[in-house]
């Protein structure tokens, strides 16, 4: 949930709602794990986590994230912004080429719950088009910016063949609290089946890049495996 300057006004409201959103996930208000992936995690004893990266692609940071994932043999899910895909199509193509899942995070990162049905539709459909052009696949999942979900967002997502995917571990890396803080916040809160929210775009993500090796190596040492969502 990265927040460049022009989006910061909306953050406080959604940050205070995160706890409620996580509870809502557990209650089935939105879908965290597509059923097949949840079943797969259970079949593996539940020692599976899902690394996700929002707000890319970024020519400065996505390649560094990809290098770390490749070094550890880990695959992740990238929820990408359409206008960034349009600006940096080769980066999205590289994400897909390396076996990662590329999914929809809207065209320009608005609060989808405040849009008209037509505007919401355009945010999702236009992003689908540019991602499909680079990956050959239409995203099957939507992560609404800020985690802002209401009945209109859910119904429109369903009409477009999308599952709404949020998260269960948020280290607030977008706020740049330091690599050590990002790493400890993830490792202290992760559980089997956790969906971890990180960012590869939307600002300076050098701290996230620095924290990632320690997150992955520690989770591997704890016996966790890694899987993609919406693959």
C-alpha positions as a Markdown table, in Angstrom:
| # | Residue | x | y | z |
|---|---|---|---|---|
| 1 | Unk | 0.0 | 0.0 | 0.0 |
| 2 | Unk | 2.6 | 2.5 | -1.1 |
| 3 | Unk | 1.7 | 6.1 | -0.8 |
| 4 | Unk | 3.4 | 8.7 | -3.0 |
| 5 | Unk | 2.8 | 12.3 | -1.9 |
| 6 | Unk | -0.4 | 12.8 | -3.9 |
| 7 | Unk | -2.0 | 9.9 | -2.2 |
| 8 | Unk | -1.0 | 10.4 | 1.4 |
| 9 | Unk | -4.2 | 12.1 | 2.5 |
| 10 | Unk | -6.1 | 8.8 | 2.1 |
| 11 | Unk | -3.7 | 6.7 | 4.1 |
| 12 | Unk | -4.7 | 7.6 | 7.6 |
| 13 | Unk | -8.2 | 6.6 | 7.1 |
| 14 | Unk | -7.3 | 3.2 | 5.6 |
| 15 | Unk | -4.5 | 2.5 | 8.0 |
| 16 | Unk | -7.0 | 2.7 | 10.9 |
| 17 | Unk | -9.2 | 0.3 | 9.0 |
| 18 | Unk | -6.5 | -2.4 | 8.4 |
| 19 | Unk | -7.4 | -4.3 | 11.5 |
| 20 | Unk | -11.0 | -4.4 | 10.5 |
| 21 | Unk | -10.0 | -5.5 | 7.0 |
| 22 | Unk | -8.0 | -8.4 | 8.3 |
| 23 | Unk | -11.0 | -9.5 | 10.4 |
| 24 | Unk | -13.2 | -9.1 | 7.4 |
| 25 | Unk | -10.9 | -11.3 | 5.4 |
| 26 | Unk | -11.3 | -14.0 | 8.0 |
| 27 | Unk | -15.0 | -13.6 | 7.9 |
| 28 | Unk | -15.1 | -14.1 | 4.2 |
| 29 | Unk | -15.8 | -10.5 | 3.2 |
| 30 | Unk | -13.0 | -10.7 | 0.6 |
| 31 | Unk | -11.0 | -13.5 | -0.7 |
| 32 | Unk | -7.4 | -13.7 | 0.5 |
| 33 | Unk | -6.4 | -17.1 | -1.1 |
| 34 | Unk | -8.1 | -18.6 | -4.1 |
| 35 | Unk | -9.5 | -21.9 | -3.1 |
| 36 | Unk | -7.0 | -24.1 | -5.0 |
| 37 | Unk | -4.0 | -22.3 | -3.4 |
| 38 | Unk | -5.5 | -22.5 | 0.1 |
| 39 | Unk | -6.0 | -26.2 | -0.4 |
| 40 | Unk | -2.4 | -26.6 | -1.7 |
| 41 | Unk | -1.1 | -24.8 | 1.4 |
| 42 | Unk | -3.1 | -27.2 | 3.6 |
| 43 | Unk | -1.8 | -30.2 | 1.7 |
| 44 | Unk | 1.8 | -29.1 | 2.4 |
| 45 | Unk | 1.1 | -28.9 | 6.1 |
| 46 | Unk | 0.4 | -25.1 | 5.9 |
| 47 | Unk | 4.0 | -24.1 | 5.9 |
| 48 | Unk | 3.5 | -21.9 | 2.9 |
| 49 | Unk | 3.6 | -18.1 | 2.6 |
| 50 | Unk | 2.8 | -15.7 | -0.2 |
| 51 | Unk | 5.1 | -12.8 | -1.0 |
| 52 | Unk | 3.3 | -10.0 | -2.8 |
| 53 | Unk | 4.6 | -6.8 | -4.2 |
| 54 | Unk | 2.5 | -3.8 | -5.0 |
| 55 | Unk | 2.7 | -0.6 | -7.1 |
| 56 | Unk | 5.2 | -1.6 | -9.7 |
| 57 | Unk | 6.7 | -2.2 | -12.1 |
| 58 | Unk | 9.6 | 0.1 | -11.3 |
| 59 | Unk | 12.7 | 0.2 | -13.4 |
| 60 | Unk | 14.7 | 1.1 | -10.3 |
| 61 | Unk | 13.5 | -1.5 | -7.9 |
| 62 | Unk | 11.6 | -4.4 | -9.6 |
| 63 | Unk | 14.7 | -5.8 | -11.2 |
| 64 | Unk | 16.4 | -5.8 | -7.8 |
| 65 | Unk | 13.5 | -7.7 | -6.2 |
| 66 | Unk | 13.6 | -10.1 | -9.1 |
| 67 | Unk | 17.3 | -10.7 | -8.6 |
| 68 | Unk | 16.8 | -11.6 | -4.9 |
| 69 | Unk | 13.8 | -13.9 | -5.7 |
| 70 | Unk | 15.9 | -15.6 | -8.4 |
| 71 | Unk | 18.8 | -16.1 | -6.1 |
| 72 | Unk | 16.7 | -17.8 | -3.5 |
| 73 | Unk | 14.5 | -19.7 | -6.0 |
| 74 | Unk | 11.3 | -18.1 | -4.8 |
| 75 | Unk | 8.3 | -17.0 | -6.8 |
| 76 | Unk | 6.0 | -14.2 | -5.8 |
| 77 | Unk | 2.9 | -12.3 | -6.9 |
| 78 | Unk | 3.2 | -8.7 | -8.3 |
| 79 | Unk | 0.1 | -6.5 | -8.2 |
| 80 | Unk | 0.9 | -4.0 | -10.8 |
| 81 | Unk | -0.5 | -0.5 | -11.7 |
| 82 | Unk | -1.6 | -0.2 | -15.3 |
| 83 | Unk | 0.0 | 3.2 | -16.0 |
| 84 | Unk | 3.4 | 1.8 | -14.7 |
| 85 | Unk | 3.0 | -1.2 | -16.9 |
| 86 | Unk | 2.4 | 1.1 | -19.8 |
| 87 | Unk | 5.4 | 3.2 | -19.0 |
| 88 | Unk | 7.7 | 0.2 | -18.4 |
| 89 | Unk | 6.4 | -2.8 | -20.3 |
| 90 | Unk | 9.7 | -4.7 | -20.5 |
| 91 | Unk | 9.8 | -4.8 | -16.7 |
| 92 | Unk | 6.4 | -6.5 | -16.5 |
| 93 | Unk | 7.5 | -8.9 | -19.3 |
| 94 | Unk | 10.5 | -9.8 | -17.3 |
| 95 | Unk | 8.5 | -10.4 | -14.1 |
| 96 | Unk | 6.3 | -12.9 | -16.0 |
| 97 | Unk | 9.3 | -14.5 | -17.8 |
| 98 | Unk | 10.8 | -15.4 | -14.5 |
| 99 | Unk | 7.7 | -17.3 | -13.5 |
| 100 | Unk | 6.0 | -14.8 | -11.2 |
| 101 | Unk | 2.3 | -14.1 | -11.1 |
| 102 | Unk | 1.3 | -10.6 | -12.5 |
| 103 | Unk | -2.0 | -9.3 | -11.2 |
| 104 | Unk | -4.2 | -6.2 | -11.3 |
| 105 | Unk | -3.8 | -3.3 | -8.9 |
| 106 | Unk | -5.8 | -0.7 | -10.9 |
| 107 | Unk | -4.7 | 1.8 | -13.5 |
| 108 | Unk | -3.8 | 4.8 | -11.4 |
| 109 | Unk | -4.2 | 3.7 | -7.7 |
| 110 | Unk | -7.4 | 5.5 | -6.8 |
| 111 | Unk | -9.8 | 4.5 | -4.0 |
| 112 | Unk | -12.0 | 2.2 | -6.1 |
| 113 | Unk | -14.8 | 2.3 | -3.5 |
| 114 | Unk | -15.3 | 6.0 | -4.3 |
| 115 | Unk | -15.6 | 5.5 | -8.1 |
| 116 | Unk | -18.6 | 5.2 | -10.3 |
| 117 | Unk | -19.2 | 1.7 | -11.8 |
| 118 | Unk | -18.0 | 2.9 | -15.2 |
| 119 | Unk | -14.8 | 4.5 | -13.8 |
| 120 | Unk | -14.0 | 1.4 | -11.7 |
| 121 | Unk | -14.5 | -0.8 | -14.7 |
| 122 | Unk | -12.1 | 1.3 | -16.7 |
| 123 | Unk | -9.5 | 1.1 | -14.0 |
| 124 | Unk | -9.6 | -2.7 | -14.0 |
| 125 | Unk | -10.1 | -3.4 | -17.8 |
| 126 | Unk | -7.4 | -1.0 | -19.0 |
| 127 | Unk | -4.9 | -2.5 | -16.6 |
| 128 | Unk | -5.9 | -6.0 | -17.8 |
| 129 | Unk | -5.1 | -5.0 | -21.3 |
| 130 | Unk | -1.6 | -3.8 | -20.7 |
| 131 | Unk | -0.7 | -6.7 | -18.5 |
| 132 | Unk | -2.1 | -9.2 | -21.0 |
| 133 | Unk | 0.0 | -7.5 | -23.8 |
| 134 | Unk | 3.2 | -8.2 | -21.8 |
| 135 | Unk | 2.4 | -11.5 | -20.2 |
| 136 | Unk | 0.0 | -13.2 | -22.5 |
| 137 | Unk | -2.4 | -13.8 | -19.6 |
| 138 | Unk | -5.3 | -11.8 | -18.2 |
| 139 | Unk | -5.1 | -11.3 | -14.4 |
| 140 | Unk | -7.5 | -13.3 | -12.4 |
| 141 | Unk | -7.2 | -11.3 | -9.2 |
| 142 | Unk | -7.6 | -7.7 | -8.2 |
| 143 | Unk | -6.0 | -6.0 | -5.2 |
| 144 | Unk | -7.9 | -2.7 | -4.6 |
| 145 | Unk | -5.5 | 0.2 | -3.7 |
| 146 | Unk | -5.5 | 0.9 | 0.1 |
| 147 | Unk | -7.5 | -2.3 | 0.6 |
| 148 | Unk | -10.6 | -0.2 | 0.0 |
| 149 | Unk | -13.4 | -2.7 | -0.6 |
| 150 | Unk | -17.2 | -2.3 | -0.6 |
| 151 | Unk | -20.1 | -4.0 | -2.3 |
| 152 | Unk | -19.6 | -2.2 | -5.6 |
| 153 | Unk | -15.9 | -3.2 | -5.8 |
| 154 | Unk | -16.7 | -6.8 | -5.0 |
| 155 | Unk | -19.6 | -7.1 | -7.4 |
| 156 | Unk | -17.6 | -5.4 | -10.2 |
| 157 | Unk | -14.6 | -7.6 | -9.6 |
| 158 | Unk | -16.8 | -10.7 | -9.8 |
| 159 | Unk | -18.4 | -9.5 | -13.0 |
| 160 | Unk | -15.0 | -9.0 | -14.5 |
| 161 | Unk | -13.9 | -12.5 | -13.4 |
| 162 | Unk | -11.7 | -11.3 | -10.6 |
| 163 | Unk | -11.1 | -12.5 | -7.0 |
| 164 | Unk | -10.4 | -9.7 | -4.5 |
| 165 | Unk | -7.1 | -10.4 | -2.8 |
| 166 | Unk | -5.9 | -8.4 | 0.2 |
| 167 | Unk | -3.2 | -9.4 | 2.7 |
| 168 | Unk | -2.6 | -10.6 | 6.3 |
| 169 | Unk | 0.9 | -9.2 | 7.1 |
| 170 | Unk | 1.6 | -5.5 | 6.4 |
| 171 | Unk | 5.0 | -4.2 | 7.6 |
| 172 | Unk | 4.2 | -0.7 | 6.2 |
| 173 | Unk | 7.4 | -0.8 | 4.1 |
| 174 | Unk | 5.9 | 2.1 | 2.1 |
| 175 | Unk | 6.6 | 4.4 | 5.1 |
| 176 | Unk | 10.4 | 3.5 | 5.0 |
| 177 | Unk | 10.8 | 2.5 | 8.6 |
| 178 | Unk | 14.2 | 0.9 | 7.9 |
| 179 | Unk | 15.1 | -2.5 | 6.5 |
| 180 | Unk | 15.5 | -4.0 | 10.0 |
| 181 | Unk | 12.0 | -2.8 | 11.0 |
| 182 | Unk | 10.5 | -4.2 | 7.8 |
| 183 | Unk | 12.2 | -7.5 | 8.3 |
| 184 | Unk | 11.2 | -7.9 | 11.9 |
| 185 | Unk | 7.6 | -6.8 | 11.3 |
| 186 | Unk | 7.2 | -9.5 | 8.7 |
| 187 | Unk | 9.0 | -12.2 | 10.7 |
| 188 | Unk | 7.2 | -11.4 | 14.0 |
| 189 | Unk | 3.7 | -11.6 | 12.4 |
| 190 | Unk | 4.0 | -14.3 | 9.7 |
| 191 | Unk | 1.9 | -17.5 | 10.1 |
| 192 | Unk | 1.3 | -20.5 | 7.8 |
| 193 | Unk | -0.7 | -19.2 | 4.8 |
| 194 | Unk | 0.2 | -15.5 | 5.4 |
| 195 | Unk | -0.1 | -13.1 | 2.5 |
| 196 | Unk | 2.8 | -10.6 | 3.0 |
| 197 | Unk | 2.4 | -7.1 | 1.6 |
| 198 | Unk | 5.6 | -5.5 | 0.2 |
| 199 | Unk | 6.2 | -2.9 | -2.5 |
| 200 | Unk | 8.5 | -2.7 | -5.5 |
| 201 | Unk | 7.1 | 0.6 | -6.8 |
| 202 | Unk | 5.5 | 3.9 | -5.8 |
| 203 | Unk | 8.6 | 5.5 | -4.3 |
| 204 | Unk | 12.0 | 4.7 | -2.8 |
| 205 | Unk | 11.9 | 0.9 | -2.2 |
| 206 | Unk | 15.6 | 0.5 | -1.3 |
| 207 | Unk | 14.7 | -0.5 | 2.3 |
| 208 | Unk | 12.3 | -3.2 | 1.0 |
| 209 | Unk | 15.0 | -4.5 | -1.3 |
| 210 | Unk | 17.5 | -4.6 | 1.6 |
| 211 | Unk | 15.0 | -6.4 | 3.9 |
| 212 | Unk | 14.0 | -9.1 | 1.4 |
| 213 | Unk | 17.0 | -11.5 | 1.7 |
| 214 | Unk | 16.7 | -11.7 | 5.4 |
| 215 | Unk | 12.9 | -12.3 | 5.2 |
| 216 | Unk | 13.3 | -15.1 | 2.7 |
| 217 | Unk | 16.3 | -16.8 | 4.3 |
| 218 | Unk | 14.8 | -16.7 | 7.8 |
| 219 | Unk | 11.4 | -18.1 | 6.6 |
| 220 | Unk | 13.2 | -20.8 | 4.7 |
| 221 | Unk | 15.2 | -21.7 | 7.9 |
| 222 | Unk | 11.8 | -21.9 | 9.7 |
| 223 | Unk | 10.7 | -24.5 | 7.1 |
| 224 | Unk | 8.4 | -22.3 | 5.0 |
| 225 | Unk | 7.9 | -22.7 | 1.3 |
| 226 | Unk | 6.7 | -19.9 | -1.0 |
| 227 | Unk | 3.9 | -19.9 | -3.6 |
| 228 | Unk | 2.2 | -17.6 | -6.0 |
| 229 | Unk | -1.3 | -16.4 | -5.9 |
| 230 | Unk | -3.7 | -16.3 | -8.8 |
| 231 | Unk | -1.2 | -18.1 | -11.0 |
